[in-house]
């Protein structure tokens, strides 16, 4: 598999779709619709989805593409596939809070092995490079010119003073009860898949998720975190979170740096 090409295409599509999203984000108004599950969707979701899915199919026609907006198009029997959330954190987008991301990942045999997470409003870009290392590219970003690249790794976490990152829109009592099992020095709220990337960059130690998520919500961030030395485990049995599951639904999970002692 040509990982150099995959990295180049991921980066180009993430930045291009990010521009589309920001044009709408910065407009005076945009329409918000509800999907069948009552989750919100905007024209930004749809336009970004079109950019990414069209690009992936153009450059890698042999690899199936599953996106949040085209979920029925994927064959579950495929062992290798792309999985995309063109705008993760739509609620943050609608509230103009900035913590939304573009997410593209490559899954092979149940594991997200390459991924990119772009937060255009926060000007942060994380991805796995052609060698599978986790990197952050410094702003400002150009499709035609690569910026300064910094390799990232998870922190060597102090289990007596953990920095925990949790969801802004999906925080609940169960999450708070779990966090209370740890000795925390700081609790940071963040939206979307940025939570994975903060751990990957050594800016946080632990992210527990006790709410519903889908595979396209987590795959890209999971890939970046794994490449940076972190782990993502199912809460119930502490086994690695896998992909290609029926209906793409994730169980509750915990993402962390490698040396956090999980409860």
C-alpha positions in Angstrom: 0.0 0.0 0.0 1.3 3.5 -0.9 1.3 5.2 2.4 3.1 8.3 1.1 0.2 8.8 -1.4 -2.4 8.2 1.3 -0.8 10.8 3.5 -0.7 13.3 0.7 -4.3 12.8 -0.3 -5.5 12.8 3.3 -3.8 16.1 3.9 -5.0 17.7 0.7 -8.6 16.6 1.3 -8.7 17.6 5.0 -7.4 21.1 4.2 -9.7 21.6 1.2 -12.8 20.4 3.1 -11.7 22.6 6.0 -11.8 25.6 3.8 -15.3 24.7 2.6 -16.4 24.3 6.3 -14.9 27.6 7.4 -16.5 29.5 4.5 -19.9 28.4 5.9 -18.8 28.8 9.5 -17.9 32.4 8.9 -21.1 33.2 7.0 -23.9 35.2 8.7 -26.2 32.2 8.8 -26.6 28.6 7.8 -29.5 26.1 7.9 -29.5 23.3 10.5 -31.4 20.1 9.7 -32.1 17.0 11.8 -31.3 13.5 10.6 -33.4 10.4 11.4 -31.6 10.0 14.7 -32.3 13.6 15.6 -28.6 14.6 15.4 -28.0 17.9 13.6 -26.5 18.2 10.1 -25.6 21.3 8.1 -24.6 22.1 4.6 -21.0 22.2 5.8 -21.3 18.5 6.7 -22.6 17.7 3.3 -20.2 19.7 1.2 -17.2 18.5 3.1 -18.4 14.9 2.7 -18.6 15.4 -1.0 -15.1 16.8 -1.3 -13.6 13.9 0.8 -15.5 11.0 -0.6 -15.0 12.1 -4.2 -11.3 12.6 -3.6 -10.8 9.2 -2.0 -12.7 7.4 -4.7 -10.7 9.2 -7.4 -7.2 8.3 -6.0 -8.0 4.9 -4.4 -11.0 3.4 -6.3 -10.2 -0.1 -5.0 -10.7 0.8 -1.3 -14.3 1.2 0.0 -15.3 4.5 1.6 -17.7 4.8 4.5 -18.7 8.3 5.6 -21.2 9.4 8.3 -23.3 11.0 5.5 -23.2 7.9 3.3 -23.2 5.1 5.8 -25.0 2.6 3.6 -22.3 2.6 1.0 -19.8 0.4 2.8 -19.4 -3.4 2.5 -18.8 -4.8 6.0 -16.9 -7.7 4.6 -14.0 -5.5 3.5 -10.9 -5.8 5.7 -9.5 -2.5 4.4 -11.6 0.6 4.1 -11.6 4.4 4.6 -13.8 5.8 7.3 -14.7 9.5 7.3 -16.4 12.0 9.5 -16.4 15.2 7.4 -17.4 17.4 10.3 -17.1 15.9 13.8 -18.6 18.2 16.4 -21.5 19.6 14.4 -23.0 20.9 17.7 -19.8 22.8 18.4 -19.9 24.1 14.8 -23.5 25.3 15.2 -22.7 27.0 18.5 -19.6 28.5 16.9 -17.4 27.2 19.6 -14.6 26.1 17.2 -14.0 22.5 18.5 -15.0 20.7 15.4 -12.8 18.6 13.2 -12.4 16.9 9.8 -11.5 13.2 10.2 -10.2 10.7 7.7 -8.9 7.3 8.5 -7.7 4.1 6.9 -8.7 0.9 8.7 -7.0 -2.5 8.1 -8.1 -5.7 9.8 -10.0 -3.9 12.5 -7.3 -1.3 13.3 -7.1 2.4 12.3 -3.6 2.5 10.8 -3.5 5.9 9.2 -5.5 9.0 10.1 -5.8 12.8 9.9 -7.6 15.2 12.2 -7.9 18.8 11.2 -9.5 21.5 13.4 -9.7 24.5 11.0 -11.1 27.0 13.5 -8.4 26.1 16.0 -5.7 25.9 13.3 -4.4 22.5 14.5 -3.5 19.7 12.1 -2.6 16.2 13.4 -1.9 13.1 11.3 0.1 10.0 10.8 2.9 10.4 8.2 4.0 8.0 5.5 6.1 6.1 8.1 3.2 5.8 10.5 4.6 8.3 13.0 2.2 10.8 14.7 2.9 14.4 13.8 1.5 17.9 14.2 1.9 20.4 11.3 2.2 24.0 12.4 -0.2 26.6 11.0 -0.7 28.4 8.6 -1.7 25.6 6.2 -1.4 25.3 2.5 -2.5 22.5 0.3 0.5 23.1 -2.0 3.2 23.7 0.6 4.0 21.6 3.7 4.5 23.6 6.9 6.8 22.9 9.8 6.3 19.3 11.0 6.7 18.2 14.7 6.7 14.6 15.7 4.4 14.1 18.7 4.3 11.5 21.5 2.1 11.0 24.5 3.4 12.3 27.9 4.9 10.1 30.5 1.9 10.6 32.7 2.1 11.2 36.5 -0.7 9.0 37.9 -0.9 11.2 41.0 -1.7 14.3 38.9 -3.5 13.4 35.7 -4.8 15.9 33.2 -8.2 14.5 32.0 -10.0 15.7 28.9 -13.7 15.3 28.5 -16.5 16.1 26.1 -18.1 19.6 26.1 -21.5 18.3 24.7 -21.7 14.8 26.1 -20.4 15.0 29.7 -22.6 13.0 32.1 -22.7 11.6 35.7 -21.2 8.3 34.6 -18.2 10.1 33.2 -17.7 12.2 36.3 -18.0 9.1 38.5 -15.3 7.4 36.5 -13.0 10.4 36.5 -13.4 10.5 40.3 -11.4 7.2 40.5 -8.3 9.0 39.5 -6.1 11.7 41.1 -6.5 14.6 38.7 -4.7 17.9 38.7 -6.7 19.4 35.8 -10.0 18.7 33.9 -10.1 20.1 30.4 -13.2 20.3 28.2 -12.8 19.8 24.5 -15.0 18.9 21.6 -14.8 16.3 18.9 -11.8 14.1 18.1 -9.4 16.8 19.4 -9.5 14.9 22.7 -7.5 12.1 21.2 -5.0 14.5 19.7 -4.4 16.4 22.9 -3.4 13.1 24.5 -1.2 12.3 21.5 0.5 15.6 21.8 1.2 15.2 25.5 -1.3 17.9 26.5 -3.6 15.5 28.3 -3.4 12.0 29.8 -6.9 10.4 29.9 -10.1 10.6 27.9 -13.0 8.4 29.1 -16.1 8.1 26.9 -19.3 6.7 28.4 -21.6 8.1 25.7 -22.5 6.8 22.3 -20.0 7.2 19.5 -19.6 5.8 16.0 -16.5 4.5 14.3 -16.2 7.5 12.1 -16.1 9.7 15.2 -13.1 8.0 16.6 -11.0 6.2 13.9 -8.8 9.1 12.8 -8.1 10.4 16.3 -7.5 6.8 17.4 -4.9 6.3 14.6 -3.0 9.5 15.6 -3.1 8.5 19.3 -1.9 5.0 18.6 1.0 6.3 16.5 1.9 8.6 19.3 2.2 5.8 21.8 -1.3 5.9 23.3 -4.0 3.3 23.7 -7.8 3.1 23.2 -9.5 0.3 25.1 -13.0 -0.9 25.6 -14.3 -0.1 29.1 -15.9 -3.5 29.7 -12.9 -5.8 29.0 -9.9 -3.5 28.5 -9.4 -4.9 25.1 -8.4 -2.7 22.1 -11.2 -0.9 20.4 -11.8 -2.5 17.0 -13.4 -1.3 13.7 -15.7 -2.8 11.2 -18.3 -3.6 13.8 -22.0 -4.1 13.0 -23.7 -0.8 12.5 -20.3 0.9 13.3 -21.3 1.5 16.9 -18.6 1.8 19.5 -18.8 0.5 23.0 -17.7 2.8 25.9 -14.0 3.3 25.8 -11.0 4.9 27.5 -8.2 6.6 25.6 -5.0 7.3 27.4 -1.2 7.7 27.3 0.5 4.3 27.6 1.5 4.5 31.2 -1.8 5.7 32.8 -2.9 3.0 35.3 -6.5 2.4 34.2 -9.3 1.8 36.8 
